[in-house]
Amino acid sequence: MKVAEKIRAVVKNISVKTDKKQVNFTVSLGIAGYRPKDEDASEILERADRALYEAKESGRDRSVLGS
């Protein structure tokens, strides 16, 4: 979660100026780790994917730890 929050903060500080306007960036992150009961990586990816969509639905520019 600490690494995800650092990434999120760095991305939030990125901006690109074009001819017409300034573009700012944000990122939403879904985090999940290995659990002893996981049978394969797809279970971890599923939790991370659900956490990502939770982050997006709760306002974007967030890090969410999957449960």
C-alpha positions in Angstrom: 0.0 0.0 0.0 2.9 2.4 0.8 4.4 1.8 -2.7 1.0 2.3 -4.4 0.5 5.6 -2.5 3.9 6.8 -3.6 3.1 5.9 -7.2 -0.2 7.7 -7.0 1.3 10.8 -5.5 4.0 11.0 -8.2 1.5 10.6 -11.0 -0.7 13.2 -9.5 2.2 15.7 -9.7 2.7 15.1 -13.5 1.3 17.6 -15.8 1.9 18.3 -19.5 1.3 21.6 -21.1 -0.1 21.5 -24.7 -0.7 24.4 -27.0 -4.2 24.7 -25.8 -4.2 23.6 -22.1 -2.5 21.9 -19.3 -3.2 18.2 -18.8 -3.0 16.7 -15.3 -2.9 13.0 -14.5 -4.2 10.7 -11.8 -4.1 7.0 -11.3 -6.3 4.5 -9.5 -4.6 1.3 -8.1 -6.0 -2.0 -6.9 -3.7 -3.9 -4.6 -3.7 -7.6 -3.7 -1.2 -9.9 -2.3 -0.6 -13.7 -1.9 -2.7 -15.6 0.6 -1.9 -19.1 1.7 -5.3 -20.3 0.5 -4.7 -18.9 -3.1 -4.6 -21.8 -5.6 -3.0 -19.7 -8.4 -2.2 -16.2 -9.5 -5.7 -15.7 -11.0 -7.2 -15.4 -7.5 -4.7 -12.6 -6.6 -5.4 -10.8 -9.9 -9.2 -11.1 -9.3 -8.9 -9.4 -5.9 -6.6 -6.7 -7.4 -9.1 -6.1 -10.3 -12.1 -5.8 -7.9 -10.0 -3.3 -5.7 -9.2 -1.3 -8.8 -12.8 -0.9 -9.8 -13.7 0.0 -6.2 -11.0 2.7 -6.3 -12.5 4.1 -9.6 -16.0 3.9 -8.3 -15.2 5.7 -5.1 -13.8 8.8 -6.8 -10.7 7.8 -8.7 -7.2 8.8 -7.8 -7.1 6.3 -5.0 -5.3 3.1 -3.9 -7.5 0.3 -2.6 -6.4 -2.9 -0.9 -8.4 -5.9 -2.2 -10.1 -8.2 0.4 
